[in-house]
Amino acid sequence: MESWLILVAATLAPVTAALIHNDAEKQALSQHIKQYERMSAIFTTAATEINKCLKAHDFDGARHRLRALGKEALIENADWLLLHRERLFEMPYP
């Protein structure tokens, strides 16, 4: 009786893994992870630099860094848009 449970679990495991992998590929999750890691590093560095400028009362330096950060955010947004335009939307079939 318990052997059929093992057989069902052994059969469903690879099928489930394949479905998850396929869904992740369709959603471009690996590309998103790379972009988010890159942007996290940029925002962390920018926050540190901006805080240093503000503590030193260098408002022009802080403004310059904020403008550069905004440009990077716009570039990342454009990359995200291009990534999703490459992937055509598919209607799920019942």
PyMOL Python script that loads the backbone (N, CA, C, O; Angstrom):
from pymol import cmd

cmd.read_pdbstr("""\
ATOM      1  N   MET A   1       0.804  -1.190   0.000  1.00  0.00           N
ATOM      2  CA  MET A   1       0.000   0.000   0.000  1.00  0.00           C
ATOM      3  C   MET A   1       0.852   1.261   0.000  1.00  0.00           C
ATOM      4  O   MET A   1       0.523   2.219  -0.699  1.00  0.00           O
ATOM      5  N   GLU A   2       1.921   1.286   0.753  1.00  0.00           N
ATOM      6  CA  GLU A   2       2.785   2.452   0.820  1.00  0.00           C
ATOM      7  C   GLU A   2       3.697   2.559  -0.391  1.00  0.00           C
ATOM      8  O   GLU A   2       4.226   3.634  -0.674  1.00  0.00           O
ATOM      9  N   SER A   3       3.886   1.457  -1.108  1.00  0.00           N
ATOM     10  CA  SER A   3       4.765   1.502  -2.278  1.00  0.00           C
ATOM     11  C   SER A   3       4.171   2.351  -3.385  1.00  0.00           C
ATOM     12  O   SER A   3       4.911   2.982  -4.139  1.00  0.00           O
ATOM     13  N   TRP A   4       2.848   2.380  -3.500  1.00  0.00           N
ATOM     14  CA  TRP A   4       2.251   3.211  -4.542  1.00  0.00           C
ATOM     15  C   TRP A   4       2.408   4.695  -4.218  1.00  0.00           C
ATOM     16  O   TRP A   4       2.466   5.516  -5.133  1.00  0.00           O
ATOM     17  N   LEU A   5       2.478   5.057  -2.933  1.00  0.00           N
ATOM     18  CA  LEU A   5       2.736   6.438  -2.556  1.00  0.00           C
ATOM     19  C   LEU A   5       4.138   6.865  -2.976  1.00  0.00           C
ATOM     20  O   LEU A   5       4.348   7.978  -3.460  1.00  0.00           O
ATOM     21  N   ILE A   6       5.077   5.971  -2.784  1.00  0.00           N
ATOM     22  CA  ILE A   6       6.460   6.256  -3.198  1.00  0.00           C
ATOM     23  C   ILE A   6       6.530   6.389  -4.711  1.00  0.00           C
ATOM     24  O   ILE A   6       7.210   7.277  -5.227  1.00  0.00           O
ATOM     25  N   LEU A   7       5.837   5.521  -5.419  1.00  0.00           N
ATOM     26  CA  LEU A   7       5.816   5.588  -6.881  1.00  0.00           C
ATOM     27  C   LEU A   7       5.186   6.893  -7.368  1.00  0.00           C
ATOM     28  O   LEU A   7       5.701   7.516  -8.296  1.00  0.00           O
ATOM     29  N   VAL A   8       4.089   7.308  -6.760  1.00  0.00           N
ATOM     30  CA  VAL A   8       3.431   8.561  -7.144  1.00  0.00           C
ATOM     31  C   VAL A   8       4.344   9.751  -6.845  1.00  0.00           C
ATOM     32  O   VAL A   8       4.476  10.655  -7.671  1.00  0.00           O
ATOM     33  N   ALA A   9       4.970   9.754  -5.671  1.00  0.00           N
ATOM     34  CA  ALA A   9       5.869  10.851  -5.304  1.00  0.00           C
ATOM     35  C   ALA A   9       7.072  10.912  -6.240  1.00  0.00           C
ATOM     36  O   ALA A   9       7.495  11.995  -6.643  1.00  0.00           O
ATOM     37  N   ALA A  10       7.620   9.750  -6.586  1.00  0.00           N
ATOM     38  CA  ALA A  10       8.771   9.707  -7.489  1.00  0.00           C
ATOM     39  C   ALA A  10       8.400  10.171  -8.890  1.00  0.00           C
ATOM     40  O   ALA A  10       9.242  10.719  -9.600  1.00  0.00           O
ATOM     41  N   THR A  11       7.169   9.962  -9.292  1.00  0.00           N
ATOM     42  CA  THR A  11       6.718  10.391 -10.614  1.00  0.00           C
ATOM     43  C   THR A  11       6.390  11.884 -10.621  1.00  0.00           C
ATOM     44  O   THR A  11       6.714  12.586 -11.579  1.00  0.00           O
ATOM     45  N   LEU A  12       5.760  12.358  -9.576  1.00  0.00           N
ATOM     46  CA  LEU A  12       5.356  13.758  -9.535  1.00  0.00           C
ATOM     47  C   LEU A  12       6.508  14.723  -9.293  1.00  0.00           C
ATOM     48  O   LEU A  12       6.434  15.877  -9.715  1.00  0.00           O
ATOM     49  N   ALA A  13       7.554  14.287  -8.635  1.00  0.00           N
ATOM     50  CA  ALA A  13       8.667  15.186  -8.324  1.00  0.00           C
ATOM     51  C   ALA A  13       9.320  15.757  -9.582  1.00  0.00           C
ATOM     52  O   ALA A  13       9.460  16.977  -9.673  1.00  0.00           O
ATOM     53  N   PRO A  14       9.731  14.932 -10.564  1.00  0.00           N
ATOM     54  CA  PRO A  14      10.345  15.519 -11.757  1.00  0.00           C
ATOM     55  C   PRO A  14       9.366  16.354 -12.588  1.00  0.00           C
ATOM     56  O   PRO A  14       9.757  17.346 -13.202  1.00  0.00           O
ATOM     57  N   VAL A  15       8.110  15.951 -12.603  1.00  0.00           N
ATOM     58  CA  VAL A  15       7.106  16.713 -13.348  1.00  0.00           C
ATOM     59  C   VAL A  15       6.931  18.090 -12.715  1.00  0.00           C
ATOM     60  O   VAL A  15       6.880  19.099 -13.419  1.00  0.00           O
ATOM     61  N   THR A  16       6.841  18.129 -11.410  1.00  0.00           N
ATOM     62  CA  THR A  16       6.713  19.404 -10.703  1.00  0.00           C
ATOM     63  C   THR A  16       7.943  20.271 -10.923  1.00  0.00           C
ATOM     64  O   THR A  16       7.818  21.473 -11.158  1.00  0.00           O
ATOM     65  N   ALA A  17       9.114  19.684 -10.852  1.00  0.00           N
ATOM     66  CA  ALA A  17      10.350  20.436 -11.080  1.00  0.00           C
ATOM     67  C   ALA A  17      10.392  20.997 -12.495  1.00  0.00           C
ATOM     68  O   ALA A  17      10.808  22.139 -12.690  1.00  0.00           O
ATOM     69  N   ALA A  18       9.976  20.228 -13.471  1.00  0.00           N
ATOM     70  CA  ALA A  18       9.969  20.707 -14.856  1.00  0.00           C
ATOM     71  C   ALA A  18       8.987  21.850 -15.037  1.00  0.00           C
ATOM     72  O   ALA A  18       9.291  22.819 -15.733  1.00  0.00           O
ATOM     73  N   LEU A  19       7.816  21.757 -14.423  1.00  0.00           N
ATOM     74  CA  LEU A  19       6.837  22.840 -14.518  1.00  0.00           C
ATOM     75  C   LEU A  19       7.344  24.121 -13.864  1.00  0.00           C
ATOM     76  O   LEU A  19       7.152  25.211 -14.404  1.00  0.00           O
ATOM     77  N   ILE A  20       7.984  23.998 -12.716  1.00  0.00           N
ATOM     78  CA  ILE A  20       8.534  25.171 -12.034  1.00  0.00           C
ATOM     79  C   ILE A  20       9.648  25.792 -12.872  1.00  0.00           C
ATOM     80  O   ILE A  20       9.721  27.013 -13.011  1.00  0.00           O
ATOM     81  N   HIS A  21      10.512  24.948 -13.427  1.00  0.00           N
ATOM     82  CA  HIS A  21      11.608  25.448 -14.271  1.00  0.00           C
ATOM     83  C   HIS A  21      11.054  26.170 -15.492  1.00  0.00           C
ATOM     84  O   HIS A  21      11.534  27.248 -15.841  1.00  0.00           O
ATOM     85  N   ASN A  22      10.062  25.597 -16.138  1.00  0.00           N
ATOM     86  CA  ASN A  22       9.460  26.211 -17.319  1.00  0.00           C
ATOM     87  C   ASN A  22       8.821  27.559 -16.963  1.00  0.00           C
ATOM     88  O   ASN A  22       8.961  28.528 -17.710  1.00  0.00           O
ATOM     89  N   ASP A  23       8.135  27.620 -15.850  1.00  0.00           N
ATOM     90  CA  ASP A  23       7.505  28.868 -15.428  1.00  0.00           C
ATOM     91  C   ASP A  23       8.565  29.932 -15.123  1.00  0.00           C
ATOM     92  O   ASP A  23       8.398  31.097 -15.483  1.00  0.00           O
ATOM     93  N   ALA A  24       9.642  29.533 -14.467  1.00  0.00           N
ATOM     94  CA  ALA A  24      10.716  30.485 -14.161  1.00  0.00           C
ATOM     95  C   ALA A  24      11.356  31.024 -15.436  1.00  0.00           C
ATOM     96  O   ALA A  24      11.686  32.208 -15.513  1.00  0.00           O
ATOM     97  N   GLU A  25      11.529  30.170 -16.423  1.00  0.00           N
ATOM     98  CA  GLU A  25      12.093  30.619 -17.697  1.00  0.00           C
ATOM     99  C   GLU A  25      11.158  31.585 -18.399  1.00  0.00           C
ATOM    100  O   GLU A  25      11.608  32.582 -18.961  1.00  0.00           O
ATOM    101  N   LYS A  26       9.872  31.305 -18.374  1.00  0.00           N
ATOM    102  CA  LYS A  26       8.904  32.190 -19.030  1.00  0.00           C
ATOM    103  C   LYS A  26       8.856  33.551 -18.359  1.00  0.00           C
ATOM    104  O   LYS A  26       8.647  34.563 -19.028  1.00  0.00           O
ATOM    105  N   GLN A  27       9.044  33.588 -17.065  1.00  0.00           N
ATOM    106  CA  GLN A  27       8.993  34.850 -16.341  1.00  0.00           C
ATOM    107  C   GLN A  27      10.345  35.559 -16.307  1.00  0.00           C
ATOM    108  O   GLN A  27      10.439  36.667 -15.778  1.00  0.00           O
ATOM    109  N   ALA A  28      11.381  34.952 -16.852  1.00  0.00           N
ATOM    110  CA  ALA A  28      12.734  35.528 -16.907  1.00  0.00           C
ATOM    111  C   ALA A  28      13.268  35.824 -15.507  1.00  0.00           C
ATOM    112  O   ALA A  28      13.874  36.871 -15.282  1.00  0.00           O
ATOM    113  N   LEU A  29      13.046  34.910 -14.572  1.00  0.00           N
ATOM    114  CA  LEU A  29      13.448  35.158 -13.196  1.00  0.00           C
ATOM    115  C   LEU A  29      14.957  35.264 -13.033  1.00  0.00           C
ATOM    116  O   LEU A  29      15.424  36.062 -12.220  1.00  0.00           O
ATOM    117  N   SER A  30      15.727  34.490 -13.775  1.00  0.00           N
ATOM    118  CA  SER A  30      17.185  34.570 -13.615  1.00  0.00           C
ATOM    119  C   SER A  30      17.698  35.940 -14.043  1.00  0.00           C
ATOM    120  O   SER A  30      18.608  36.482 -13.415  1.00  0.00           O
ATOM    121  N   GLN A  31      17.125  36.508 -15.105  1.00  0.00           N
ATOM    122  CA  GLN A  31      17.529  37.844 -15.524  1.00  0.00           C
ATOM    123  C   GLN A  31      17.118  38.891 -14.490  1.00  0.00           C
ATOM    124  O   GLN A  31      17.853  39.843 -14.232  1.00  0.00           O
ATOM    125  N   HIS A  32      15.932  38.703 -13.899  1.00  0.00           N
ATOM    126  CA  HIS A  32      15.478  39.639 -12.867  1.00  0.00           C
ATOM    127  C   HIS A  32      16.408  39.607 -11.659  1.00  0.00           C
ATOM    128  O   HIS A  32      16.738  40.650 -11.096  1.00  0.00           O
ATOM    129  N   ILE A  33      16.822  38.432 -11.271  1.00  0.00           N
ATOM    130  CA  ILE A  33      17.710  38.306 -10.112  1.00  0.00           C
ATOM    131  C   ILE A  33      19.009  39.054 -10.364  1.00  0.00           C
ATOM    132  O   ILE A  33      19.487  39.775  -9.489  1.00  0.00           O
ATOM    133  N   LYS A  34      19.580  38.893 -11.540  1.00  0.00           N
ATOM    134  CA  LYS A  34      20.825  39.599 -11.873  1.00  0.00           C
ATOM    135  C   LYS A  34      20.622  41.106 -11.844  1.00  0.00           C
ATOM    136  O   LYS A  34      21.458  41.834 -11.307  1.00  0.00           O
ATOM    137  N   GLN A  35      19.521  41.581 -12.415  1.00  0.00           N
ATOM    138  CA  GLN A  35      19.252  43.020 -12.430  1.00  0.00           C
ATOM    139  C   GLN A  35      19.042  43.553 -11.019  1.00  0.00           C
ATOM    140  O   GLN A  35      19.556  44.619 -10.682  1.00  0.00           O
ATOM    141  N   TYR A  36      18.300  42.835 -10.193  1.00  0.00           N
ATOM    142  CA  TYR A  36      18.021  43.303  -8.838  1.00  0.00           C
ATOM    143  C   TYR A  36      19.288  43.305  -7.986  1.00  0.00           C
ATOM    144  O   TYR A  36      19.479  44.205  -7.169  1.00  0.00           O
ATOM    145  N   GLU A  37      20.144  42.321  -8.164  1.00  0.00           N
ATOM    146  CA  GLU A  37      21.407  42.307  -7.415  1.00  0.00           C
ATOM    147  C   GLU A  37      22.273  43.497  -7.813  1.00  0.00           C
ATOM    148  O   GLU A  37      22.884  44.143  -6.962  1.00  0.00           O
ATOM    149  N   ARG A  38      22.319  43.781  -9.118  1.00  0.00           N
ATOM    150  CA  ARG A  38      23.107  44.915  -9.614  1.00  0.00           C
ATOM    151  C   ARG A  38      22.550  46.228  -9.067  1.00  0.00           C
ATOM    152  O   ARG A  38      23.300  47.078  -8.587  1.00  0.00           O
ATOM    153  N   MET A  39      21.232  46.387  -9.144  1.00  0.00           N
ATOM    154  CA  MET A  39      20.629  47.629  -8.669  1.00  0.00           C
ATOM    155  C   MET A  39      20.750  47.765  -7.147  1.00  0.00           C
ATOM    156  O   MET A  39      20.884  48.877  -6.638  1.00  0.00           O
ATOM    157  N   SER A  40      20.704  46.667  -6.432  1.00  0.00           N
ATOM    158  CA  SER A  40      20.875  46.713  -4.982  1.00  0.00           C
ATOM    159  C   SER A  40      22.262  47.244  -4.627  1.00  0.00           C
ATOM    160  O   SER A  40      22.404  48.071  -3.727  1.00  0.00           O
ATOM    161  N   ALA A  41      23.271  46.770  -5.332  1.00  0.00           N
ATOM    162  CA  ALA A  41      24.637  47.248  -5.094  1.00  0.00           C
ATOM    163  C   ALA A  41      24.755  48.734  -5.428  1.00  0.00           C
ATOM    164  O   ALA A  41      25.384  49.490  -4.688  1.00  0.00           O
ATOM    165  N   ILE A  42      24.155  49.149  -6.535  1.00  0.00           N
ATOM    166  CA  ILE A  42      24.223  50.557  -6.937  1.00  0.00           C
ATOM    167  C   ILE A  42      23.525  51.443  -5.909  1.00  0.00           C
ATOM    168  O   ILE A  42      24.066  52.479  -5.521  1.00  0.00           O
ATOM    169  N   PHE A  43      22.324  51.047  -5.461  1.00  0.00           N
ATOM    170  CA  PHE A  43      21.586  51.861  -4.498  1.00  0.00           C
ATOM    171  C   PHE A  43      22.287  51.894  -3.135  1.00  0.00           C
ATOM    172  O   PHE A  43      22.269  52.923  -2.460  1.00  0.00           O
ATOM    173  N   THR A  44      22.896  50.792  -2.731  1.00  0.00           N
ATOM    174  CA  THR A  44      23.613  50.769  -1.458  1.00  0.00           C
ATOM    175  C   THR A  44      24.810  51.710  -1.502  1.00  0.00           C
ATOM    176  O   THR A  44      25.035  52.477  -0.566  1.00  0.00           O
ATOM    177  N   THR A  45      25.574  51.652  -2.581  1.00  0.00           N
ATOM    178  CA  THR A  45      26.723  52.535  -2.739  1.00  0.00           C
ATOM    179  C   THR A  45      26.283  53.989  -2.808  1.00  0.00           C
ATOM    180  O   THR A  45      26.898  54.863  -2.196  1.00  0.00           O
ATOM    181  N   ALA A  46      25.213  54.243  -3.558  1.00  0.00           N
ATOM    182  CA  ALA A  46      24.720  55.612  -3.686  1.00  0.00           C
ATOM    183  C   ALA A  46      24.252  56.158  -2.342  1.00  0.00           C
ATOM    184  O   ALA A  46      24.525  57.312  -2.015  1.00  0.00           O
ATOM    185  N   ALA A  47      23.554  55.345  -1.565  1.00  0.00           N
ATOM    186  CA  ALA A  47      23.087  55.801  -0.249  1.00  0.00           C
ATOM    187  C   ALA A  47      24.263  56.182   0.643  1.00  0.00           C
ATOM    188  O   ALA A  47      24.209  57.192   1.345  1.00  0.00           O
ATOM    189  N   THR A  48      25.315  55.389   0.619  1.00  0.00           N
ATOM    190  CA  THR A  48      26.508  55.686   1.413  1.00  0.00           C
ATOM    191  C   THR A  48      27.151  56.991   0.951  1.00  0.00           C
ATOM    192  O   THR A  48      27.490  57.843   1.773  1.00  0.00           O
ATOM    193  N   GLU A  49      27.317  57.146  -0.350  1.00  0.00           N
ATOM    194  CA  GLU A  49      27.938  58.348  -0.891  1.00  0.00           C
ATOM    195  C   GLU A  49      27.089  59.597  -0.626  1.00  0.00           C
ATOM    196  O   GLU A  49      27.624  60.652  -0.288  1.00  0.00           O
ATOM    197  N   ILE A  50      25.777  59.475  -0.779  1.00  0.00           N
ATOM    198  CA  ILE A  50      24.897  60.623  -0.548  1.00  0.00           C
ATOM    199  C   ILE A  50      24.918  61.030   0.918  1.00  0.00           C
ATOM    200  O   ILE A  50      24.935  62.220   1.233  1.00  0.00           O
ATOM    201  N   ASN A  51      24.917  60.048   1.815  1.00  0.00           N
ATOM    202  CA  ASN A  51      25.003  60.363   3.249  1.00  0.00           C
ATOM    203  C   ASN A  51      26.307  61.063   3.585  1.00  0.00           C
ATOM    204  O   ASN A  51      26.320  61.987   4.399  1.00  0.00           O
ATOM    205  N   LYS A  52      27.412  60.634   2.969  1.00  0.00           N
ATOM    206  CA  LYS A  52      28.695  61.306   3.197  1.00  0.00           C
ATOM    207  C   LYS A  52      28.628  62.753   2.724  1.00  0.00           C
ATOM    208  O   LYS A  52      29.101  63.661   3.408  1.00  0.00           O
ATOM    209  N   CYS A  53      28.041  62.961   1.558  1.00  0.00           N
ATOM    210  CA  CYS A  53      27.923  64.327   1.027  1.00  0.00           C
ATOM    211  C   CYS A  53      27.063  65.195   1.925  1.00  0.00           C
ATOM    212  O   CYS A  53      27.401  66.351   2.180  1.00  0.00           O
ATOM    213  N   LEU A  54      25.950  64.651   2.410  1.00  0.00           N
ATOM    214  CA  LEU A  54      25.061  65.432   3.263  1.00  0.00           C
ATOM    215  C   LEU A  54      25.701  65.774   4.600  1.00  0.00           C
ATOM    216  O   LEU A  54      25.517  66.875   5.119  1.00  0.00           O
ATOM    217  N   LYS A  55      26.451  64.830   5.156  1.00  0.00           N
ATOM    218  CA  LYS A  55      27.139  65.104   6.429  1.00  0.00           C
ATOM    219  C   LYS A  55      28.208  66.171   6.254  1.00  0.00           C
ATOM    220  O   LYS A  55      28.486  66.936   7.177  1.00  0.00           O
ATOM    221  N   ALA A  56      28.813  66.224   5.057  1.00  0.00           N
ATOM    222  CA  ALA A  56      29.844  67.228   4.770  1.00  0.00           C
ATOM    223  C   ALA A  56      29.229  68.514   4.219  1.00  0.00           C
ATOM    224  O   ALA A  56      29.956  69.429   3.832  1.00  0.00           O
ATOM    225  N   HIS A  57      27.901  68.593   4.179  1.00  0.00           N
ATOM    226  CA  HIS A  57      27.178  69.752   3.633  1.00  0.00           C
ATOM    227  C   HIS A  57      27.539  70.029   2.180  1.00  0.00           C
ATOM    228  O   HIS A  57      27.538  71.175   1.732  1.00  0.00           O
ATOM    229  N   ASP A  58      27.848  68.963   1.457  1.00  0.00           N
ATOM    230  CA  ASP A  58      28.142  69.062   0.017  1.00  0.00           C
ATOM    231  C   ASP A  58      26.859  68.730  -0.731  1.00  0.00           C
ATOM    232  O   ASP A  58      26.687  67.615  -1.224  1.00  0.00           O
ATOM    233  N   PHE A  59      25.964  69.701  -0.811  1.00  0.00           N
ATOM    234  CA  PHE A  59      24.654  69.463  -1.415  1.00  0.00           C
ATOM    235  C   PHE A  59      24.738  69.300  -2.930  1.00  0.00           C
ATOM    236  O   PHE A  59      23.939  68.573  -3.521  1.00  0.00           O
ATOM    237  N   ASP A  60      25.693  69.967  -3.555  1.00  0.00           N
ATOM    238  CA  ASP A  60      25.872  69.787  -4.999  1.00  0.00           C
ATOM    239  C   ASP A  60      26.341  68.360  -5.311  1.00  0.00           C
ATOM    240  O   ASP A  60      25.898  67.759  -6.290  1.00  0.00           O
ATOM    241  N   GLY A  61      27.227  67.827  -4.486  1.00  0.00           N
ATOM    242  CA  GLY A  61      27.685  66.452  -4.674  1.00  0.00           C
ATOM    243  C   GLY A  61      26.552  65.455  -4.479  1.00  0.00           C
ATOM    244  O   GLY A  61      26.429  64.482  -5.223  1.00  0.00           O
ATOM    245  N   ALA A  62      25.717  65.714  -3.458  1.00  0.00           N
ATOM    246  CA  ALA A  62      24.564  64.829  -3.210  1.00  0.00           C
ATOM    247  C   ALA A  62      23.584  64.906  -4.374  1.00  0.00           C
ATOM    248  O   ALA A  62      23.049  63.884  -4.804  1.00  0.00           O
ATOM    249  N   ARG A  63      23.348  66.103  -4.884  1.00  0.00           N
ATOM    250  CA  ARG A  63      22.437  66.278  -6.023  1.00  0.00           C
ATOM    251  C   ARG A  63      22.981  65.563  -7.264  1.00  0.00           C
ATOM    252  O   ARG A  63      22.227  64.934  -8.007  1.00  0.00           O
ATOM    253  N   HIS A  64      24.279  65.665  -7.475  1.00  0.00           N
ATOM    254  CA  HIS A  64      24.914  64.991  -8.619  1.00  0.00           C
ATOM    255  C   HIS A  64      24.753  63.475  -8.504  1.00  0.00           C
ATOM    256  O   HIS A  64      24.430  62.809  -9.488  1.00  0.00           O
ATOM    257  N   ARG A  65      24.974  62.935  -7.318  1.00  0.00           N
ATOM    258  CA  ARG A  65      24.846  61.490  -7.117  1.00  0.00           C
ATOM    259  C   ARG A  65      23.389  61.026  -7.260  1.00  0.00           C
ATOM    260  O   ARG A  65      23.129  59.948  -7.793  1.00  0.00           O
ATOM    261  N   LEU A  66      22.447  61.841  -6.783  1.00  0.00           N
ATOM    262  CA  LEU A  66      21.035  61.495  -6.945  1.00  0.00           C
ATOM    263  C   LEU A  66      20.628  61.495  -8.419  1.00  0.00           C
ATOM    264  O   LEU A  66      19.862  60.640  -8.862  1.00  0.00           O
ATOM    265  N   ARG A  67      21.149  62.461  -9.166  1.00  0.00           N
ATOM    266  CA  ARG A  67      20.839  62.507 -10.598  1.00  0.00           C
ATOM    267  C   ARG A  67      21.423  61.270 -11.302  1.00  0.00           C
ATOM    268  O   ARG A  67      20.760  60.671 -12.149  1.00  0.00           O
ATOM    269  N   ALA A  68      22.651  60.890 -10.955  1.00  0.00           N
ATOM    270  CA  ALA A  68      23.273  59.694 -11.549  1.00  0.00           C
ATOM    271  C   ALA A  68      22.487  58.434 -11.167  1.00  0.00           C
ATOM    272  O   ALA A  68      22.322  57.527 -11.982  1.00  0.00           O
ATOM    273  N   LEU A  69      22.007  58.388  -9.922  1.00  0.00           N
ATOM    274  CA  LEU A  69      21.207  57.250  -9.471  1.00  0.00           C
ATOM    275  C   LEU A  69      19.893  57.176 -10.246  1.00  0.00           C
ATOM    276  O   LEU A  69      19.455  56.090 -10.626  1.00  0.00           O
ATOM    277  N   GLY A  70      19.272  58.315 -10.477  1.00  0.00           N
ATOM    278  CA  GLY A  70      18.039  58.348 -11.263  1.00  0.00           C
ATOM    279  C   GLY A  70      18.257  57.858 -12.683  1.00  0.00           C
ATOM    280  O   GLY A  70      17.416  57.149 -13.234  1.00  0.00           O
ATOM    281  N   LYS A  71      19.386  58.233 -13.280  1.00  0.00           N
ATOM    282  CA  LYS A  71      19.701  57.765 -14.640  1.00  0.00           C
ATOM    283  C   LYS A  71      19.879  56.251 -14.663  1.00  0.00           C
ATOM    284  O   LYS A  71      19.416  55.582 -15.587  1.00  0.00           O
ATOM    285  N   GLU A  72      20.546  55.713 -13.651  1.00  0.00           N
ATOM    286  CA  GLU A  72      20.721  54.255 -13.573  1.00  0.00           C
ATOM    287  C   GLU A  72      19.377  53.554 -13.414  1.00  0.00           C
ATOM    288  O   GLU A  72      19.153  52.499 -14.007  1.00  0.00           O
ATOM    289  N   ALA A  73      18.488  54.132 -12.623  1.00  0.00           N
ATOM    290  CA  ALA A  73      17.159  53.538 -12.428  1.00  0.00           C
ATOM    291  C   ALA A  73      16.377  53.541 -13.738  1.00  0.00           C
ATOM    292  O   ALA A  73      15.677  52.576 -14.045  1.00  0.00           O
ATOM    293  N   LEU A  74      16.491  54.619 -14.512  1.00  0.00           N
ATOM    294  CA  LEU A  74      15.807  54.664 -15.809  1.00  0.00           C
ATOM    295  C   LEU A  74      16.382  53.641 -16.784  1.00  0.00           C
ATOM    296  O   LEU A  74      15.641  53.022 -17.548  1.00  0.00           O
ATOM    297  N   ILE A  75      17.690  53.464 -16.757  1.00  0.00           N
ATOM    298  CA  ILE A  75      18.329  52.462 -17.620  1.00  0.00           C
ATOM    299  C   ILE A  75      17.859  51.066 -17.235  1.00  0.00           C
ATOM    300  O   ILE A  75      17.572  50.245 -18.106  1.00  0.00           O
ATOM    301  N   GLU A  76      17.779  50.791 -15.926  1.00  0.00           N
ATOM    302  CA  GLU A  76      17.318  49.480 -15.466  1.00  0.00           C
ATOM    303  C   GLU A  76      15.869  49.251 -15.868  1.00  0.00           C
ATOM    304  O   GLU A  76      15.493  48.143 -16.251  1.00  0.00           O
ATOM    305  N   ASN A  77      15.061  50.294 -15.781  1.00  0.00           N
ATOM    306  CA  ASN A  77      13.669  50.182 -16.168  1.00  0.00           C
ATOM    307  C   ASN A  77      13.558  49.876 -17.656  1.00  0.00           C
ATOM    308  O   ASN A  77      12.730  49.056 -18.053  1.00  0.00           O
ATOM    309  N   ALA A  78      14.370  50.513 -18.480  1.00  0.00           N
ATOM    310  CA  ALA A  78      14.359  50.244 -19.920  1.00  0.00           C
ATOM    311  C   ALA A  78      14.806  48.811 -20.206  1.00  0.00           C
ATOM    312  O   ALA A  78      14.252  48.148 -21.083  1.00  0.00           O
ATOM    313  N   ASP A  79      15.804  48.336 -19.467  1.00  0.00           N
ATOM    314  CA  ASP A  79      16.251  46.944 -19.642  1.00  0.00           C
ATOM    315  C   ASP A  79      15.127  45.972 -19.302  1.00  0.00           C
ATOM    316  O   ASP A  79      14.921  44.985 -20.008  1.00  0.00           O
ATOM    317  N   TRP A  80      14.404  46.250 -18.223  1.00  0.00           N
ATOM    318  CA  TRP A  80      13.280  45.406 -17.824  1.00  0.00           C
ATOM    319  C   TRP A  80      12.215  45.385 -18.914  1.00  0.00           C
ATOM    320  O   TRP A  80      11.674  44.331 -19.248  1.00  0.00           O
ATOM    321  N   LEU A  81      11.922  46.562 -19.464  1.00  0.00           N
ATOM    322  CA  LEU A  81      10.911  46.657 -20.512  1.00  0.00           C
ATOM    323  C   LEU A  81      11.321  45.870 -21.753  1.00  0.00           C
ATOM    324  O   LEU A  81      10.506  45.153 -22.334  1.00  0.00           O
ATOM    325  N   LEU A  82      12.579  46.004 -22.157  1.00  0.00           N
ATOM    326  CA  LEU A  82      13.069  45.264 -23.324  1.00  0.00           C
ATOM    327  C   LEU A  82      13.026  43.763 -23.081  1.00  0.00           C
ATOM    328  O   LEU A  82      12.681  42.997 -23.981  1.00  0.00           O
ATOM    329  N   LEU A  83      13.372  43.342 -21.882  1.00  0.00           N
ATOM    330  CA  LEU A  83      13.342  41.920 -21.542  1.00  0.00           C
ATOM    331  C   LEU A  83      11.934  41.361 -21.696  1.00  0.00           C
ATOM    332  O   LEU A  83      11.754  40.257 -22.209  1.00  0.00           O
ATOM    333  N   HIS A  84      10.943  42.114 -21.256  1.00  0.00           N
ATOM    334  CA  HIS A  84       9.569  41.620 -21.326  1.00  0.00           C
ATOM    335  C   HIS A  84       8.957  41.785 -22.708  1.00  0.00           C
ATOM    336  O   HIS A  84       8.018  41.067 -23.052  1.00  0.00           O
ATOM    337  N   ARG A  85       9.454  42.691 -23.486  1.00  0.00           N
ATOM    338  CA  ARG A  85       8.950  42.812 -24.854  1.00  0.00           C
ATOM    339  C   ARG A  85       9.444  41.659 -25.717  1.00  0.00           C
ATOM    340  O   ARG A  85       8.778  41.270 -26.676  1.00  0.00           O
ATOM    341  N   GLU A  86      10.613  41.110 -25.380  1.00  0.00           N
ATOM    342  CA  GLU A  86      11.153  39.973 -26.125  1.00  0.00           C
ATOM    343  C   GLU A  86      10.329  38.714 -25.894  1.00  0.00           C
ATOM    344  O   GLU A  86      10.280  37.827 -26.746  1.00  0.00           O
ATOM    345  N   ARG A  87       9.686  38.645 -24.741  1.00  0.00           N
ATOM    346  CA  ARG A  87       8.904  37.465 -24.384  1.00  0.00           C
ATOM    347  C   ARG A  87       7.440  37.737 -24.689  1.00  0.00           C
ATOM    348  O   ARG A  87       6.796  38.552 -24.029  1.00  0.00           O
ATOM    349  N   LEU A  88       6.936  37.058 -25.675  1.00  0.00           N
ATOM    350  CA  LEU A  88       5.554  37.261 -26.075  1.00  0.00           C
ATOM    351  C   LEU A  88       4.611  36.666 -25.044  1.00  0.00           C
ATOM    352  O   LEU A  88       4.891  35.626 -24.448  1.00  0.00           O
ATOM    353  N   PHE A  89       3.501  37.336 -24.847  1.00  0.00           N
ATOM    354  CA  PHE A  89       2.494  36.849 -23.921  1.00  0.00           C
ATOM    355  C   PHE A  89       1.756  35.685 -24.564  1.00  0.00           C
ATOM    356  O   PHE A  89       1.349  35.758 -25.724  1.00  0.00           O
ATOM    357  N   GLU A  90       1.591  34.621 -23.809  1.00  0.00           N
ATOM    358  CA  GLU A  90       0.871  33.459 -24.300  1.00  0.00           C
ATOM    359  C   GLU A  90      -0.369  33.249 -23.442  1.00  0.00           C
ATOM    360  O   GLU A  90      -0.297  33.261 -22.214  1.00  0.00           O
ATOM    361  N   MET A  91      -1.486  33.060 -24.091  1.00  0.00           N
ATOM    362  CA  MET A  91      -2.711  32.790 -23.367  1.00  0.00           C
ATOM    363  C   MET A  91      -2.689  31.338 -22.863  1.00  0.00           C
ATOM    364  O   MET A  91      -2.407  30.415 -23.627  1.00  0.00           O
ATOM    365  N   PRO A  92      -2.988  31.147 -21.583  1.00  0.00           N
ATOM    366  CA  PRO A  92      -3.034  29.764 -21.078  1.00  0.00           C
ATOM    367  C   PRO A  92      -4.248  29.021 -21.642  1.00  0.00           C
ATOM    368  O   PRO A  92      -5.338  29.578 -21.765  1.00  0.00           O
ATOM    369  N   TYR A  93      -4.035  27.792 -21.969  1.00  0.00           N
ATOM    370  CA  TYR A  93      -5.120  26.959 -22.485  1.00  0.00           C
ATOM    371  C   TYR A  93      -5.700  26.113 -21.356  1.00  0.00           C
ATOM    372  O   TYR A  93      -4.958  25.569 -20.538  1.00  0.00           O
ATOM    373  N   PRO A  94      -7.023  26.003 -21.311  1.00  0.00           N
ATOM    374  CA  PRO A  94      -7.634  25.218 -20.221  1.00  0.00           C
ATOM    375  C   PRO A  94      -7.362  23.735 -20.371  1.00  0.00           C
ATOM    376  O   PRO A  94      -7.804  22.939 -19.542  1.00  0.00           O
TER     377      PRO A  94
END
""", "prot")
cmd.dss("prot")
cmd.show_as("cartoon", "prot")
cmd.util.cbc("prot")
cmd.orient("prot")
